[in-house]
Amino acid sequence: MPSKAPSSAEDGRRSRGRVGVATWQQYADYVRAYIVPQIGGVKLQDLTASHLERAYTELERSGGRRGQGVSAKTLANVHGILHKALAHAVRWDRVVRNVADLVDPPRAAKPRTEVWTLEELRTFIRHVEDDELYALWLLYATTGLRRGEALGLCWPDLDLTNGLATVNQTLGAIGSKPV
């Protein structure tokens, strides 16, 4: 028998035991905005690859929030959410196969990441020397911490004598509420 997954109340950093609360919220938003309007009226057992193909085509054409097509990244995310959900449906004997396996997954182009040169970074650090968040800017510049990791640091996580920081939690936002 599977163990009970911790609820978000039991563990404020996780939701449903598998993904973080921000990821869970993003999945829920995608389901409401993109999946339900396209295939929400189709019974799970009646869902076909053709339904998914039509849904993806419609989302590409005009299925965005402003009546414009969604980005390739959004479409790839929608497919990933559907594929995972249908994999669970197969595992739980709700359907015999995952119809998302029969559809070519949409491909999202990898965004081009631009980074500062060492001199640009030095210029920035000099520019923010008097900023009240200087320690945070320096931490970002010298450690590679992600925003949520740096913002989640608490005093017990810092060993100033040895110059060490331990990431024990992250801070993010769902809506405009910190999590």
C-alpha positions in Angstrom: 0.0 0.0 0.0 1.5 3.4 -0.9 2.5 5.7 1.8 0.4 8.8 2.4 1.9 11.9 0.7 2.4 14.9 3.0 -0.2 17.6 2.4 0.9 21.2 1.8 -0.3 21.9 5.4 2.1 19.2 6.7 5.0 20.4 4.6 4.7 24.1 3.4 7.3 23.6 0.7 5.6 20.7 -1.0 2.2 20.1 -2.5 0.7 16.6 -3.0 4.1 15.2 -2.0 5.7 15.4 -5.5 6.0 19.0 -6.6 6.4 22.3 -5.0 3.4 24.5 -4.3 4.3 27.0 -7.0 4.5 24.2 -9.6 1.2 22.7 -8.3 -0.4 26.1 -8.8 1.1 26.6 -12.2 -0.3 23.1 -13.2 -3.7 24.1 -11.9 -3.6 27.4 -13.8 -2.7 25.6 -17.1 -5.5 23.0 -16.6 -8.1 25.8 -16.1 -6.8 28.1 -18.8 -5.8 25.6 -21.6 -6.8 22.0 -21.0 -10.4 22.3 -19.7 -11.6 24.7 -22.4 -10.2 22.4 -25.1 -11.0 18.8 -23.9 -12.8 19.2 -20.6 -16.0 18.0 -22.1 -14.5 14.7 -23.3 -14.9 11.6 -21.1 -11.5 10.3 -20.1 -12.2 6.9 -21.7 -13.2 8.5 -24.9 -10.2 10.8 -25.2 -8.1 10.1 -28.4 -4.9 11.4 -30.0 -7.1 13.3 -32.4 -8.7 15.2 -29.5 -5.2 16.2 -28.4 -4.0 17.1 -31.9 -7.1 19.4 -32.4 -6.6 20.9 -28.9 -2.9 21.7 -29.6 -3.8 23.2 -33.0 -6.4 25.4 -31.5 -4.1 26.5 -28.7 -1.4 27.4 -31.3 -3.9 29.3 -33.3 -6.0 31.3 -30.8 -6.1 29.5 -27.5 -4.1 32.0 -25.5 -5.5 34.2 -22.8 -6.0 37.1 -25.2 -7.2 35.1 -28.1 -3.7 34.8 -29.6 -1.9 31.6 -29.9 0.1 30.2 -27.0 3.9 30.0 -27.1 5.7 26.8 -28.0 6.9 26.6 -24.4 3.3 26.8 -23.1 2.1 24.2 -25.5 5.0 21.9 -24.5 4.0 22.4 -20.8 0.4 21.6 -21.6 1.4 18.4 -23.3 3.7 17.5 -20.3 0.9 18.0 -17.8 -1.5 16.0 -19.9 1.0 13.2 -20.5 1.7 12.9 -16.7 -2.0 13.0 -15.8 -2.8 10.3 -18.4 0.1 8.2 -17.2 -1.5 8.3 -13.7 -4.9 7.4 -15.3 -3.2 4.3 -16.8 -1.6 3.3 -13.6 -4.9 3.7 -11.7 -6.7 1.6 -14.4 -8.9 4.4 -15.6 -7.8 4.0 -19.2 -5.8 1.3 -21.0 -3.3 3.5 -22.7 -1.9 7.0 -22.6 -3.1 8.7 -25.7 -0.5 11.5 -25.2 2.1 8.8 -26.3 0.4 8.8 -29.7 0.9 12.5 -30.3 4.2 14.1 -31.3 5.0 16.3 -28.3 5.2 20.0 -29.1 8.8 21.3 -29.0 9.7 24.5 -27.2 12.7 26.4 -28.4 15.4 26.8 -25.8 15.6 30.5 -24.8 19.0 32.1 -25.4 20.6 33.0 -22.1 22.6 36.2 -22.0 25.2 36.6 -19.2 27.2 39.6 -18.2 30.9 39.7 -18.8 33.2 39.8 -15.7 33.7 43.5 -16.2 29.9 44.1 -16.5 29.4 42.2 -13.3 32.2 44.2 -11.5 30.5 47.4 -12.7 27.2 46.3 -11.3 28.7 45.3 -7.9 30.4 48.7 -7.7 27.2 50.5 -8.6 25.2 48.8 -5.8 27.8 49.1 -3.1 25.7 51.6 -1.1 22.4 49.7 -1.7 20.7 48.2 1.3 20.6 44.9 -0.5 24.3 44.9 -1.4 24.9 41.7 0.5 22.1 40.0 -1.5 23.5 41.3 -4.8 27.0 40.1 -3.9 25.6 36.7 -2.8 23.9 36.3 -6.2 27.0 37.4 -8.1 29.4 35.1 -6.3 27.4 31.9 -5.5 25.0 31.0 -8.2 22.1 30.8 -5.8 18.7 31.1 -7.4 16.5 33.9 -6.3 14.2 31.8 -4.1 17.2 30.1 -2.5 18.8 33.4 -1.6 15.5 34.9 -0.3 14.8 31.8 1.8 18.0 32.1 3.8 17.6 32.8 7.5 20.3 33.7 10.1 20.7 30.1 11.3 21.6 29.2 7.6 24.6 31.5 7.6 28.0 30.7 9.1 29.7 34.1 8.7 32.9 32.9 10.4 33.6 30.3 7.7 31.8 32.1 4.9 29.1 29.4 4.4 25.5 29.5 3.6 23.2 26.4 3.7 20.0 26.4 1.7 17.3 24.8 3.8 14.3 26.4 2.1 13.3 28.5 -0.8 10.9 31.5 -0.9 8.6 32.1 -3.8 5.2 33.6 -4.4 1.8 32.2 -5.5 -0.3 35.1 -6.6 1.1 37.8 -4.5 1.5 35.8 -1.4 5.0 34.6 -0.2 5.3 30.8 0.1 
